[in-house]
Amino acid sequence: MDLSTLTAISPVDGRYRSQLEHLDLYFSEYALIRYRVRVETEYFIALNRLGLFSLTAAQIKSLRKFYREFSYTQAQEVKDVEKEINHDVKAVEYVIK
């Protein structure tokens, strides 16, 4: 079914979409995955600071670049992994790895 004002789940997705579409960067499935990637990445970096890992400055920079430049294609990759393993956060970990 195509998205229209009649098929939208809420008026935010339908009737008010044109005024509120910028909010999809914060409240969409893509945004949820992007923030999960960021949280998991920063958690890994924090564990590194505690001495549980040995990451170089270049590796930390690369990890942060990954979530800062996170794309819809990468979000779809997370969703594809999630379908296989049936676990959303673990799918994020796999894609980061």
CORMOBEL-V957954 format. One line per field, one symbol per residue. phi: phi as a letter, one per 40 degrees, with the letter a starting at -180 (. if undefined). burial: b if it has 9 or more other C-alpha atoms within 8 Angstrom, else e. Layout:
phi: ???
burial: ???
//
This chain:
phi: .ccaccbccacccbdbdccbcccccbbccdcdccccccccccccccccccgcbbcccccccccccdccbcbccccccccccdccbfacccccccccd
burial: eeeebebbeebebbebbeebeeebeeebebbbbbebbbebbbeebebbeeeeeeeeeeebeebbeebeebeeeebebbbebbeeeeebeebbbebee
//
